[in-house]
Amino acid sequence: MSMPRFRESVFDDLHIWLTGAGTGVGLVLPLFLRLIGIPSAYSLHWTVFIATTLLGAAVGYAIGRLAERIIRPELRKQVVQMREISETMREASIVKDWSLRVMEQCVLPVATDDELGQAAETFNELVSDLAHVGKMEEASTEQTETLSSKLDIGELCQEALGLLLRQTEAEAGCLLVLRDGEMETLANFGLSDTGGIAGSDRIQMALDTCVMQSVRVPENISIDGVVTDFRPRQVILLPIPYEGKPLGVVVLASETMFGKDSMWSMDLFTKGMGLALNNAVTHDRMQTIASIDPLTGVFNRRLGMKRLRDEFLRAERDDTELGVAMFDIDHFKRVNDTYGHLVGDKILTAVAKTAEDVLRESDVIIRYGGEEFLVVLPGAGPADVKIVGERMRSAVEDCKVEYDGEMLGVTISVGLTNYAANKTKIEEDLLKESDDALYAAKEGGRNRVVCLAEDKGSQPEAPPVDLRPVACAVP
């Protein structure tokens, strides 16, 4: 039962109550003296009443002052410490730093086991809860910033998985994305045989149900399809849905059981990653569409120039060779004028496909403009580019396109150059030299291959690279 309050200060109330209690004791003290046998003439004299009352009030007041001098410094000390902790917490919330070092500064010492000590313990619990909320808010903000800042699907998956591993303190994990009906590993930290993981029944169950799968691993038990440098205690399969459809799965492996904070981070991750991954997949598809020539299906000029630049910088950095071939269809205007543009388009498509079929997977064919094509040949020396050029020329010469019962054929002229042979300083020089070689081929009678680098004789002949056999494409 709480006592009635008279003033705003608890110590003022303490003085009032103790002084009143002392006064009351002073008033009844003469009666007590009479009960113990002191004559009434002495114990009940008015002067005794005044003296005991004043003495009681004084003692009560003195006790109140003494209690204040004992309790107030402790309270003031706690208040100062609480204010310092409050300021530290405020700074931590601004800079988003909830590290252990900061939290060690936010603990109020518990010096007693009374109510003051209990108050300190309660305050520490409150600070701990606030720090936990701050950490969760920081994790949420970090996830939002990471997932919303990347459109490249590879970069998104790498950074998102790294962030989730840090927040959950998992030792290993991978991120699998469903693309064109197949599971593809786009990020991996610490797991091997991700192909086996992608084909596991657990992964398929996570995709089908869009429900997290948790596997607790007893000691001396291994998991099929999950190979790590340590023995995991728990493995989590976390589906990534978007609008009810699965886009991928995150696999997390830990030496210990995941805690509540880790599970909270996973739940938050799936909600944000679904939208981010859907945007990245859409962006990747749009980039692919934007990079492909819609008629021939090869790279368009915009992306082709970027690939040429990248391969040139790689050859320059690694001191390797780089071949460039430029070719166009001989008398293509005559084809369009005689048979029409629809037939011309069929021939363009057939020529591009035929030339692409004699190239390696690392080679890049680009529709440079109209009936003109550019081919980038990483690692190809002078002998290699001549072999490639001749194979393209021969394959196109053998290729026929059917039109109205007639088999139509075309030829190409090919101009070649090579980076190491010419010591070119910029990739534009390669374009000019291959274009000059193409012009020379056309001037020399067409349906031929010209490599100007051979005439310079500045580079010894290198052994030819491994090239794919000729194939003819007829739509």
VEXDREN-2710 file (C-alpha; in Angstrom, 1 decimal):
% VEXDREN-2710
k/r/px/py/pz
1/MET/0.0/0.0/0.0
2/SER/1.5/3.3/-1.1
3/MET/1.6/6.3/1.2
4/PRO/-0.2/9.6/0.3
5/ARG/2.0/12.1/-1.5
6/PHE/2.3/15.7/-0.4
7/ARG/5.1/17.1/-2.6
8/GLU/6.6/16.3/-6.0
9/SER/9.9/15.3/-4.3
10/VAL/9.9/11.9/-2.7
11/PHE/12.5/13.2/-0.2
12/ASP/10.3/16.1/0.8
13/ASP/7.5/13.5/1.5
14/LEU/10.0/11.4/3.4
15/HIS/10.8/14.4/5.7
16/ILE/7.1/15.2/6.2
17/TRP/6.3/11.6/7.1
18/LEU/9.3/11.1/9.4
19/THR/8.8/14.4/11.1
20/GLY/5.1/13.7/11.6
21/ALA/5.9/10.2/12.9
22/GLY/8.5/11.7/15.4
23/THR/6.0/14.3/16.5
24/GLY/3.4/11.5/17.1
25/VAL/5.9/9.5/19.1
26/GLY/6.7/12.6/21.2
27/LEU/3.1/13.1/22.0
28/VAL/2.5/9.6/23.3
29/LEU/5.8/9.3/25.1
30/PRO/4.5/10.9/28.4
31/LEU/1.7/8.4/28.5
32/PHE/4.2/5.6/28.1
33/LEU/6.3/7.1/30.9
34/ARG/3.2/7.1/33.1
35/LEU/2.5/3.5/32.3
36/ILE/5.9/2.4/33.5
37/GLY/5.4/4.0/36.8
38/ILE/6.7/7.6/36.6
39/PRO/4.4/9.8/38.7
40/SER/1.8/11.9/36.8
41/ALA/3.2/15.1/38.3
42/TYR/6.3/14.5/36.3
43/SER/5.3/12.4/33.3
44/LEU/2.1/14.2/32.4
45/HIS/3.3/17.8/33.1
46/TRP/2.7/20.1/30.1
47/THR/6.4/20.9/29.8
48/VAL/7.1/17.1/29.3
49/PHE/4.6/17.0/26.5
50/ILE/6.2/20.0/24.8
51/ALA/9.7/18.6/25.2
52/THR/8.9/15.1/24.0
53/THR/7.0/16.4/21.0
54/LEU/9.8/18.7/19.9
55/LEU/12.3/16.0/20.5
56/GLY/10.3/13.5/18.4
57/ALA/9.9/15.9/15.6
58/ALA/13.6/16.7/15.6
59/VAL/14.5/13.0/15.6
60/GLY/12.1/12.3/12.8
61/TYR/13.5/15.1/10.7
62/ALA/17.1/14.0/11.5
63/ILE/16.3/10.5/10.4
64/GLY/14.8/11.8/7.1
65/ARG/17.9/13.9/6.4
66/LEU/20.2/10.9/7.2
67/ALA/18.2/8.7/4.8
68/GLU/18.4/11.4/2.1
69/ARG/22.2/11.6/2.5
70/ILE/22.5/7.9/2.1
71/ILE/20.0/7.3/-0.7
72/ARG/20.3/10.5/-2.8
73/PRO/24.0/10.1/-3.8
74/GLU/23.3/6.6/-5.0
75/LEU/20.3/7.7/-7.0
76/ARG/22.3/10.7/-8.5
77/LYS/25.1/8.3/-9.5
78/GLN/22.6/6.0/-11.2
79/VAL/21.0/9.0/-13.0
80/VAL/24.3/10.2/-14.3
81/GLN/25.2/6.7/-15.5
82/MET/21.8/6.3/-17.1
83/ARG/22.2/9.6/-19.0
84/GLU/25.7/8.6/-20.2
85/ILE/24.2/5.3/-21.4
86/SER/21.3/7.0/-23.0
87/GLU/23.7/9.3/-25.0
88/THR/25.8/6.3/-26.0
89/MET/22.6/4.5/-27.2
90/ARG/21.6/7.6/-29.1
91/GLU/25.0/7.8/-30.9
92/ALA/24.8/4.1/-31.7
93/SER/21.4/4.4/-33.3
94/ILE/22.7/7.3/-35.4
95/VAL/25.8/5.6/-36.7
96/LYS/24.2/2.1/-36.7
97/ASP/26.8/0.6/-34.5
98/TRP/25.5/-2.0/-32.1
99/SER/28.8/-3.9/-31.6
100/LEU/29.8/-5.7/-28.4
101/ARG/32.3/-2.9/-27.7
102/VAL/29.5/-0.3/-27.7
103/MET/27.2/-2.5/-25.6
104/GLU/29.8/-3.0/-22.9
105/GLN/29.6/0.7/-22.3
106/CYS/25.8/0.5/-21.8
107/VAL/25.7/-1.6/-18.7
108/LEU/24.7/-0.1/-15.3
109/PRO/26.6/-1.5/-12.4
110/VAL/24.5/-3.6/-9.9
111/ALA/26.1/-2.7/-6.5
112/THR/23.3/-3.9/-4.2
113/ASP/20.6/-6.6/-4.1
114/ASP/17.9/-4.2/-2.9
115/GLU/15.4/-2.1/-4.9
116/LEU/18.2/0.1/-6.3
117/GLY/20.0/-3.0/-7.5
118/GLN/16.8/-4.4/-9.0
119/ALA/16.2/-1.0/-10.7
120/ALA/19.7/-1.3/-12.3
121/GLU/19.1/-4.8/-13.5
122/THR/15.8/-3.8/-15.0
123/PHE/17.4/-0.8/-16.7
124/ASN/20.1/-3.1/-18.1
125/GLU/17.5/-5.5/-19.5
126/LEU/15.7/-2.5/-21.1
127/VAL/19.0/-1.4/-22.7
128/SER/19.7/-4.9/-24.0
129/ASP/16.2/-5.1/-25.5
130/LEU/16.7/-1.7/-27.2
131/ALA/20.1/-2.8/-28.5
132/HIS/18.5/-6.0/-29.9
133/VAL/15.8/-3.9/-31.6
134/GLY/18.6/-1.6/-33.0
135/LYS/20.5/-4.6/-34.4
136/MET/17.3/-6.0/-36.0
137/GLU/16.6/-2.6/-37.5
138/GLU/20.2/-2.3/-38.8
139/ALA/19.9/-5.8/-40.3
140/SER/16.7/-4.9/-42.0
141/THR/18.1/-1.6/-43.3
142/GLU/21.3/-3.4/-44.6
143/GLN/19.2/-6.1/-46.3
144/THR/16.9/-3.4/-47.9
145/GLU/19.9/-1.4/-49.2
146/THR/21.8/-4.5/-50.5
147/LEU/18.8/-6.0/-52.2
148/SER/17.6/-2.8/-53.8
149/SER/21.0/-1.6/-55.0
150/LYS/21.8/-4.4/-57.5
151/LEU/20.2/-5.3/-60.8
152/ASP/23.0/-7.6/-62.1
153/ILE/21.8/-11.0/-61.0
154/GLY/25.3/-12.3/-60.4
155/GLU/26.3/-9.4/-58.2
156/LEU/22.9/-9.5/-56.4
157/CYS/23.2/-13.1/-55.5
158/GLN/26.9/-12.9/-54.3
159/GLU/26.2/-9.9/-52.1
160/ALA/22.9/-11.1/-50.8
161/LEU/24.3/-14.5/-49.8
162/GLY/27.3/-12.9/-48.1
163/LEU/25.0/-10.6/-46.1
164/LEU/22.8/-13.5/-45.0
165/LEU/25.8/-15.6/-44.0
166/ARG/27.0/-12.7/-41.8
167/GLN/23.6/-12.0/-40.2
168/THR/22.9/-15.7/-39.5
169/GLU/26.5/-16.6/-38.6
170/ALA/26.3/-19.6/-40.9
171/GLU/29.6/-21.1/-41.9
172/ALA/28.7/-22.0/-45.5
173/GLY/25.9/-21.6/-48.0
174/CYS/24.9/-21.2/-51.6
175/LEU/22.1/-19.5/-53.6
176/LEU/20.4/-21.5/-56.4
177/VAL/18.3/-19.7/-59.0
178/LEU/15.7/-21.3/-61.2
179/ARG/16.4/-20.2/-64.8
180/ASP/14.7/-21.7/-67.8
181/GLY/13.6/-24.7/-65.8
182/GLU/17.1/-25.5/-64.5
183/MET/18.6/-24.8/-61.1
184/GLU/21.8/-22.7/-61.5
185/THR/24.3/-21.9/-58.7
186/LEU/24.9/-18.1/-58.8
187/ALA/26.6/-17.8/-55.4
188/ASN/28.5/-20.2/-53.2
189/PHE/30.6/-19.9/-50.1
190/GLY/32.1/-23.0/-48.6
191/LEU/30.0/-25.7/-50.2
192/SER/31.2/-28.1/-52.9
193/ASP/29.2/-30.3/-55.3
194/THR/26.5/-27.7/-55.7
195/GLY/25.3/-29.7/-58.7
196/GLY/24.3/-32.5/-56.3
197/ILE/22.6/-30.0/-54.0
198/ALA/20.6/-28.6/-56.9
199/GLY/19.3/-32.0/-57.8
200/SER/18.4/-33.2/-54.3
201/ASP/14.8/-34.1/-53.2
202/ARG/15.0/-31.6/-50.4
203/ILE/15.6/-28.7/-52.8
204/GLN/12.7/-29.9/-55.0
205/MET/10.4/-30.1/-51.9
206/ALA/11.4/-26.5/-50.9
207/LEU/10.5/-25.3/-54.4
208/ASP/7.3/-27.2/-54.6
209/THR/6.0/-26.1/-51.2
210/CYS/7.7/-22.7/-50.8
211/VAL/8.2/-23.7/-47.2
212/MET/11.5/-23.6/-45.4
213/GLN/13.1/-27.0/-44.9
214/SER/15.3/-27.6/-41.8
215/VAL/17.6/-30.6/-41.4
216/ARG/19.1/-31.3/-38.0
217/VAL/22.2/-33.5/-38.4
218/PRO/23.2/-35.8/-35.5
219/GLU/26.8/-36.5/-35.0
220/ASN/28.5/-39.0/-37.3
221/ILE/25.8/-38.5/-39.9
222/SER/26.5/-36.9/-43.3
223/ILE/24.0/-35.3/-45.7
224/ASP/23.8/-36.4/-49.3
225/GLY/24.5/-33.5/-51.7
226/VAL/26.0/-31.2/-49.0
227/VAL/29.8/-31.3/-48.8
228/THR/31.6/-28.8/-46.5
229/ASP/34.9/-28.4/-44.8
230/PHE/33.1/-29.0/-41.5
231/ARG/30.4/-31.2/-40.1
232/PRO/27.2/-29.1/-40.1
233/ARG/24.8/-29.4/-37.2
234/GLN/21.9/-27.8/-39.0
235/VAL/21.1/-27.2/-42.7
236/ILE/18.4/-24.8/-43.8
237/LEU/16.8/-24.8/-47.3
238/LEU/15.2/-21.4/-47.7
239/PRO/12.9/-21.0/-50.8
240/ILE/12.8/-17.6/-52.4
241/PRO/9.2/-17.0/-53.7
242/TYR/7.7/-14.1/-55.6
243/GLU/3.9/-13.8/-55.9
244/GLY/3.6/-17.5/-54.9
245/LYS/6.1/-18.8/-57.5
246/PRO/9.5/-20.1/-56.5
247/LEU/12.5/-18.3/-58.0
248/GLY/15.3/-20.1/-56.1
249/VAL/16.6/-21.6/-52.9
250/VAL/19.2/-20.6/-50.3
251/VAL/21.1/-23.4/-48.6
252/LEU/22.7/-22.5/-45.2
253/ALA/24.9/-24.8/-43.2
254/SER/26.0/-24.2/-39.6
255/GLU/28.1/-26.0/-37.0
256/THR/25.5/-24.9/-34.4
257/MET/21.7/-24.6/-34.3
258/PHE/20.3/-21.4/-35.7
259/GLY/18.9/-19.0/-33.1
260/LYS/15.8/-16.8/-33.1
261/ASP/17.6/-13.8/-34.5
262/SER/19.0/-15.9/-37.4
263/MET/15.5/-17.3/-38.2
264/TRP/14.2/-13.7/-38.1
265/SER/16.9/-12.6/-40.6
266/MET/16.0/-15.5/-42.9
267/ASP/12.3/-14.6/-42.9
268/LEU/13.1/-11.0/-43.6
269/PHE/15.6/-12.0/-46.3
270/THR/13.0/-14.1/-48.3
271/LYS/10.5/-11.3/-48.3
272/GLY/13.0/-8.8/-49.8
273/MET/15.0/-11.2/-51.9
274/GLY/11.9/-12.4/-53.8
275/LEU/11.3/-9.0/-55.3
276/ALA/14.9/-8.2/-55.8
277/LEU/15.6/-11.5/-57.6
278/ASN/12.5/-11.1/-59.8
279/ASN/13.7/-7.6/-60.8
280/ALA/17.2/-8.9/-61.5
281/VAL/15.9/-11.8/-63.6
282/THR/13.7/-9.5/-65.6
283/HIS/16.6/-7.1/-66.0
284/ASP/18.9/-10.0/-67.2
285/ARG/16.3/-11.0/-69.8
286/MET/15.9/-7.5/-71.0
287/GLN/19.7/-7.1/-71.3
288/THR/19.9/-10.3/-73.2
289/ILE/17.1/-9.2/-75.6
290/ALA/18.8/-5.8/-75.9
291/SER/22.2/-7.4/-76.8
292/ILE/20.9/-9.7/-79.5
293/ASP/20.3/-8.7/-83.1
294/PRO/16.6/-9.7/-83.6
295/LEU/17.1/-10.9/-87.2
296/THR/20.3/-13.0/-87.1
297/GLY/20.4/-14.0/-83.4
298/VAL/24.0/-12.9/-82.9
299/PHE/25.3/-10.0/-80.8
300/ASN/24.3/-6.5/-81.9
301/ARG/26.9/-3.8/-82.4
302/ARG/26.4/-2.0/-79.1
303/LEU/27.2/-5.1/-77.0
304/GLY/29.7/-6.3/-79.6
305/MET/31.9/-3.2/-79.2
306/LYS/31.8/-3.7/-75.4
307/ARG/33.0/-7.3/-75.8
308/LEU/35.7/-6.2/-78.2
309/ARG/36.9/-3.7/-75.6
310/ASP/36.8/-6.2/-72.8
311/GLU/38.8/-8.8/-74.8
312/PHE/41.3/-6.2/-75.9
313/LEU/41.9/-5.1/-72.4
314/ARG/42.3/-8.7/-71.3
315/ALA/44.8/-9.4/-74.1
316/GLU/46.7/-6.3/-73.2
317/ARG/46.7/-7.1/-69.5
318/ASP/47.6/-10.8/-69.9
319/ASP/50.0/-10.3/-72.8
320/THR/48.0/-12.7/-75.0
321/GLU/46.9/-12.5/-78.6
322/LEU/43.6/-11.4/-80.0
323/GLY/42.3/-11.9/-83.5
324/VAL/39.6/-9.9/-85.3
325/ALA/37.8/-10.8/-88.5
326/MET/35.4/-8.7/-90.5
327/PHE/33.4/-10.1/-93.3
328/ASP/30.4/-9.1/-95.5
329/ILE/28.2/-10.8/-98.1
330/ASP/29.4/-10.3/-101.6
331/HIS/26.9/-8.5/-103.9
332/PHE/24.2/-8.6/-101.3
333/LYS/22.4/-5.6/-102.8
334/ARG/21.9/-7.7/-105.9
335/VAL/20.3/-10.4/-103.8
336/ASN/17.8/-7.9/-102.3
337/ASP/17.1/-6.4/-105.7
338/THR/16.5/-9.7/-107.4
339/TYR/14.7/-11.8/-104.8
340/GLY/13.4/-9.2/-102.3
341/HIS/14.3/-8.3/-98.7
342/LEU/12.6/-11.4/-97.2
343/VAL/14.9/-13.6/-99.1
344/GLY/17.8/-11.3/-98.1
345/ASP/16.9/-11.7/-94.5
346/LYS/16.9/-15.5/-94.8
347/ILE/20.3/-15.4/-96.3
348/LEU/21.6/-13.0/-93.6
349/THR/20.3/-15.4/-91.0
350/ALA/21.8/-18.4/-92.7
351/VAL/25.2/-16.7/-93.1
352/ALA/25.4/-15.6/-89.5
353/LYS/24.4/-19.1/-88.2
354/THR/26.9/-20.8/-90.6
355/ALA/29.7/-18.6/-89.6
356/GLU/28.9/-19.0/-85.9
357/ASP/28.9/-22.8/-86.2
358/VAL/32.6/-22.8/-87.2
359/LEU/33.7/-20.7/-84.2
360/ARG/34.7/-21.7/-80.7
361/GLU/32.4/-21.0/-77.7
362/SER/34.8/-18.3/-76.6
363/ASP/34.6/-16.5/-80.0
364/VAL/32.1/-13.7/-80.5
365/ILE/30.2/-12.9/-83.7
366/ILE/28.6/-9.5/-84.1
367/ARG/26.3/-8.0/-86.7
368/TYR/28.4/-4.9/-87.3
369/GLY/25.9/-3.3/-89.8
370/GLY/23.8/-4.3/-92.8
371/GLU/25.4/-7.4/-94.3
372/GLU/28.7/-6.8/-92.5
373/PHE/29.8/-8.9/-89.5
374/LEU/32.6/-8.7/-87.0
375/VAL/34.2/-11.7/-85.2
376/VAL/36.3/-11.4/-82.0
377/LEU/38.8/-14.3/-81.6
378/PRO/40.4/-14.3/-78.1
379/GLY/43.8/-16.0/-78.0
380/ALA/44.0/-16.3/-81.8
381/GLY/47.4/-15.7/-83.5
382/PRO/48.0/-14.9/-87.2
383/ALA/47.8/-18.5/-88.3
384/ASP/44.6/-19.0/-86.2
385/VAL/42.7/-16.1/-87.6
386/LYS/43.5/-17.2/-91.2
387/ILE/42.2/-20.7/-90.4
388/VAL/39.0/-19.2/-88.9
389/GLY/38.6/-16.8/-91.9
390/GLU/39.0/-19.6/-94.4
391/ARG/36.6/-21.9/-92.6
392/MET/33.9/-19.2/-92.5
393/ARG/34.4/-18.4/-96.1
394/SER/34.3/-22.1/-97.2
395/ALA/31.3/-22.9/-95.0
396/VAL/29.2/-20.0/-96.3
397/GLU/30.2/-20.9/-99.9
398/ASP/28.8/-24.4/-99.3
399/CYS/25.6/-23.2/-97.6
400/LYS/22.5/-22.9/-99.7
401/VAL/19.1/-21.3/-99.0
402/GLU/16.0/-22.7/-100.7
403/TYR/13.7/-20.2/-102.4
404/ASP/10.8/-21.1/-104.7
405/GLY/12.4/-24.4/-105.6
406/GLU/15.8/-22.8/-106.3
407/MET/18.9/-23.3/-104.1
408/LEU/20.5/-19.9/-103.6
409/GLY/24.1/-19.4/-102.5
410/VAL/26.3/-16.5/-101.6
411/THR/29.9/-15.9/-100.8
412/ILE/31.7/-13.7/-98.3
413/SER/34.9/-11.6/-98.3
414/VAL/36.9/-11.7/-95.1
415/GLY/39.5/-9.3/-93.7
416/LEU/41.7/-10.4/-90.8
417/THR/44.1/-8.8/-88.3
418/ASN/45.8/-9.7/-85.0
419/TYR/46.6/-7.8/-81.9
420/ALA/50.0/-9.3/-81.1
421/ALA/51.2/-9.1/-84.7
422/ASN/50.5/-5.4/-85.1
423/LYS/51.1/-4.2/-81.6
424/THR/48.0/-2.2/-81.8
425/LYS/47.5/0.3/-78.9
426/ILE/43.7/0.7/-79.1
427/GLU/40.9/-1.5/-80.3
428/GLU/39.8/1.0/-82.9
429/ASP/43.0/0.2/-84.8
430/LEU/42.0/-3.4/-85.0
431/LEU/38.7/-2.4/-86.5
432/LYS/40.4/-0.2/-89.1
433/GLU/42.9/-2.8/-90.0
434/SER/40.3/-5.6/-90.4
435/ASP/38.2/-3.2/-92.4
436/ASP/41.2/-2.4/-94.7
437/ALA/41.8/-6.1/-95.1
438/LEU/38.1/-6.6/-96.0
439/TYR/38.4/-3.8/-98.6
440/ALA/41.5/-5.5/-100.0
441/ALA/39.6/-8.8/-100.2
442/LYS/36.7/-7.2/-102.1
443/GLU/39.1/-5.4/-104.4
444/GLY/41.0/-8.6/-105.0
445/GLY/37.9/-10.3/-106.5
446/ARG/35.7/-11.2/-103.5
447/ASN/35.1/-14.7/-102.0
448/ARG/38.5/-14.6/-100.4
449/VAL/40.4/-14.1/-97.2
450/VAL/43.0/-11.4/-96.7
451/CYS/45.2/-10.9/-93.6
452/LEU/47.2/-7.7/-93.8
453/ALA/49.2/-8.8/-90.8
454/GLU/50.8/-11.5/-92.9
455/ASP/52.3/-9.0/-95.3
456/LYS/54.0/-7.2/-92.4
457/GLY/55.8/-10.3/-91.3
458/SER/56.3/-9.0/-87.8
459/GLN/55.1/-12.1/-86.0
460/PRO/56.2/-15.8/-86.3
461/GLU/53.5/-18.3/-87.2
462/ALA/51.8/-19.7/-84.0
463/PRO/50.4/-23.2/-83.7
464/PRO/46.7/-23.1/-84.6
465/VAL/44.0/-23.2/-81.9
466/ASP/41.5/-25.9/-81.5
467/LEU/38.6/-25.1/-83.9
468/ARG/35.2/-26.7/-84.3
469/PRO/34.4/-28.5/-87.6
470/VAL/32.5/-26.6/-90.3
471/ALA/28.7/-26.8/-90.2
472/CYS/26.3/-25.4/-92.7
473/ALA/23.1/-23.8/-91.4
474/VAL/20.1/-23.7/-93.7
475/PRO/16.9/-22.3/-92.2
END
